[in-house]
Amino acid sequence: MYSLLIVDDEPLIRGGIARILDWTSLGIDQIYEAGDGEEALEIVRSRPVNLVLTDIVMPFMDGIELAGILHRDYPGISVVIATGHEDFEYARQSIDLGVCSYILKPIGAKNLYAKMSEIMAGIRKEDENRQYINRMRSQLAKNLPIIRSRYLNEIVCEDQGDKLQLVRQCRSAGIDFTSNAYIVGLLNLGLDNIADEDVPLYVFSCKNIAQECLGGRHYVFESNLSKKLVILFRCDILGDDPRNTAYQVMEIILKALDNTIHVKATGGLGVEVSGPDQLPVSFRSAKRACEYRFSLGGNAVYDIRDGSLNTMLFRYPAQEVKDLLRSIRFGTDSDIQDAIRRIRQYIKDEKQLSGINVKIVLSEIVTDILKELSELSEITPRTTEQCLRLHSEISQMSSLDAILNEIMQAAITAAEDFRKTENTSSRALIRKVKECVNSHYMDLSFSLPTAA
């Protein structure tokens, strides 16, 4: 329901307008009266008013001046001016003051009801539009983090797409791309031991903690890569040494994650780039830097510009892998576990293995297991599928221990296939020997060497 304020210096006219219509049928349940513009403003300041019906000629403050003040200070109030023919041209000058309609005097009940019905329909329509816009604004505010994350993922992490268009979209979402240089950081969150249903909550919490450390002028968003956050540093507000400042901020974030929600993380800092179109280059280098956690350990920040990281060479743990394959063919599950432990220790001790090379080593180990299995006449589909799946998923797995554990399970499964094959071959040989003995038991010259 709505409220109406009738403004006229004639009490009889005010009272007549208030009583002449069934205002509730128009949606108006509260009517106020004022004798001039100043009194009307006092009512507006103290009570909720939706519609003002005012005369023009009044003492102290006329209707035109009142309409101007309401338009300036209370733009949500609709104003209708009641005017005679002699004042109509003057009243039309108030069109720029937000007056929504005019009613010519003398005012009759029928004409007044028709005019007010039309005006109230317009007011209700405006309210509906205003409520719709407010709902859309509320929905946009609720979805803005998701929209920003999608735009940032496209412009920072992907090579495809129209970068200029993406910059415009980012700006429409309140993302500032006026910096002269940027650095991308990547946070690999240690959430492998967290239940799948709890991972989104942890990622959300990590993002909030990181944003608090960054302040409002840099951006952090969830990567399309699993359990990773991306940080976009604006170099123009990082001081004289932006790279060192970004590195220190990354270290602060890692400590905050560990101290607040006990999440270990590894940070990678990419190269500095000069424009939004080069951001994927910085992102890829940050990703490479982050992968040094496989050989150098997690819970640290690695800068891709660190020369000691870029000089690391590829080495393959040939003897350790040879021991693993021997354990698969001839050893026990315990032997396989020991071989995996020696491979893990080699990778940890071998400081010349980069993160990329660690995954190459582990993929090669799975390939060697598949080669061993190819010698078997019968391989269970489970074993083949397990090894092939692991081979394709290694590049996406986030920790050395997780990958080695999967390799160990695949090796144990492969060993079971070898044992089954060997048992089948042994039973077949024993059966043939028995048949040979039974058929030659009367032959005095027959012996076991002869049967063999």
Secondary structure as GFF3:
##gff-version 3
##sequence-region A 1 452
A	DSSP	beta_strand	2	7	.	.	.	ID=ss1
A	DSSP	alpha_helix	11	20	.	.	.	ID=ss2
A	DSSP	three_ten_helix	23	26	.	.	.	ID=ss3
A	DSSP	beta_strand	28	34	.	.	.	ID=ss4
A	DSSP	alpha_helix	37	46	.	.	.	ID=ss5
A	DSSP	beta_strand	51	55	.	.	.	ID=ss6
A	DSSP	alpha_helix	63	73	.	.	.	ID=ss7
A	DSSP	beta_strand	78	83	.	.	.	ID=ss8
A	DSSP	three_ten_helix	85	87	.	.	.	ID=ss9
A	DSSP	alpha_helix	88	92	.	.	.	ID=ss10
A	DSSP	three_ten_helix	93	97	.	.	.	ID=ss11
A	DSSP	beta_strand	99	104	.	.	.	ID=ss12
A	DSSP	alpha_helix	109	152	.	.	.	ID=ss13
A	DSSP	pi_helix	153	157	.	.	.	ID=ss14
A	DSSP	alpha_helix	163	172	.	.	.	ID=ss15
A	DSSP	beta_strand	182	189	.	.	.	ID=ss16
A	DSSP	three_ten_helix	196	198	.	.	.	ID=ss17
A	DSSP	alpha_helix	199	214	.	.	.	ID=ss18
A	DSSP	beta_strand	219	222	.	.	.	ID=ss19
A	DSSP	beta_strand	228	234	.	.	.	ID=ss20
A	DSSP	three_ten_helix	235	237	.	.	.	ID=ss21
A	DSSP	alpha_helix	242	261	.	.	.	ID=ss22
A	DSSP	beta_strand	265	273	.	.	.	ID=ss23
A	DSSP	three_ten_helix	276	278	.	.	.	ID=ss24
A	DSSP	alpha_helix	279	290	.	.	.	ID=ss25
A	DSSP	alpha_helix	293	296	.	.	.	ID=ss26
A	DSSP	beta_strand	301	303	.	.	.	ID=ss27
A	DSSP	alpha_helix	307	310	.	.	.	ID=ss28
A	DSSP	alpha_helix	318	330	.	.	.	ID=ss29
A	DSSP	alpha_helix	333	349	.	.	.	ID=ss30
A	DSSP	alpha_helix	355	373	.	.	.	ID=ss31
A	DSSP	alpha_helix	381	393	.	.	.	ID=ss32
A	DSSP	three_ten_helix	394	396	.	.	.	ID=ss33
A	DSSP	alpha_helix	400	439	.	.	.	ID=ss34
A	DSSP	alpha_helix	448	451	.	.	.	ID=ss35
###
